[in-house]
Amino acid sequence: MVKSFYEANPAMKENAMKGIPQRRLGKPEEVAELVTFLLTSKAQYINGEVIRIDGGFTNTK
């Protein structure tokens, strides 16, 4: 849904990326990689955390 919105509104996409330190939108695969990690035994001691996958966007506020 977001992809089709930004394809139809390229200026909005450029504006959105200005607020992201990495200057790009995230990919679904990047979210999937974190989810996959959290499902492994390597993440068994992690609990009750908010892990942001936003290219540093929330760190700029």
N, C-alpha and C positions, 0 to 999 in steps of 0.2 A: 504494500500500500504506500509506504513512504517512498520507495523507489519510483513508482509511477507518478507520484506527486512531484518529486524533484525533477523527473524527466520532463514533465509538463511545465515546470516553473524553475528553470535553471538559475534565475537570479535569486530565488529563495534558497536554493541549495548553496550558492556561493556565500550568501549572507550567513547561513547557519554554520558553515565551515569556518568562518572568521572567528567564531567564539570557541572553537575547539583547538587547543594547542597543537595537536598533530595535524591540523588543517585538512582533515579528511573525515568522511563518515565511516563508522564501523561496519564490519562485514558480519553476516550471520555466522560464518565459519569461526570468527573470533569468539563469539558468544558460545558456540558449540564446544570449542576447545576448553573453555573454562568449565562448562557444565560437565564435560567428560572427565576433566581432572577431579572435580568435586565428587564424582561418583567412584573414584578409585580409593584404594586403601591409603594412598599418599596424603589424602585430605581428611583422614579419619579423626584428627585432633582439631579440626576446624569446626566451630559451631557458633551460631548466633552472630554471624558477621554480615555486613552489607559490603559486597564487592562490586564496585562500580566499573562498568566497561563503557567508558565514554570518552576515551582519548584525552583525558585530563580536564574535561569541561567543568566538572564540579570543583576542581581545585582552583579555578580562576575566579570564583565568586567571593 
